[in-house]
Amino acid sequence: MAAGSKNTGKNRQLVKGAHQALDNMKYEIAAEFNLPVYQGSEDYWGDLTSADCGRVGGEMTKRLIAMAENSLANK
């Protein structure tokens, strides 16, 4: 860890490249919900309600669980 780094290890990336894929998923879901946020907007979601942000996070979680279940079932 670099000197001055604030990463405590709690939110470290476990799979290389996953951050971009998750970011893409987040904005795809936001678009499906017709939310006025767009990739490249520097992640400013301050104009959205917490309920809308929670809907996006909840849908991401639901989809990630479905992906994991499919992966486990197909092994």
C-alpha positions, 0 to 999 in steps of 0.5 A: 500500500502506498504511503498516504493511501486511505484504502484500509482493505475493506473495499479493495478490489478482489477481481481485477477489472471488476470495477469497470464491469460493475460501473457499466452495470450501475449505469445500465440499470440507472438508464433502465430506470430512466435516471438522469445520470450518465457514465463519465459524469464523475459519479455525481448522483447527488441530485437523485433521491436515496430511494433511487440510488437504493433501487440501483444498488438493490437491482445490482445485488439481485443481478449479481446474486443471479449471476453467482447462482447460475455460475454455481449451478453450471459447474 
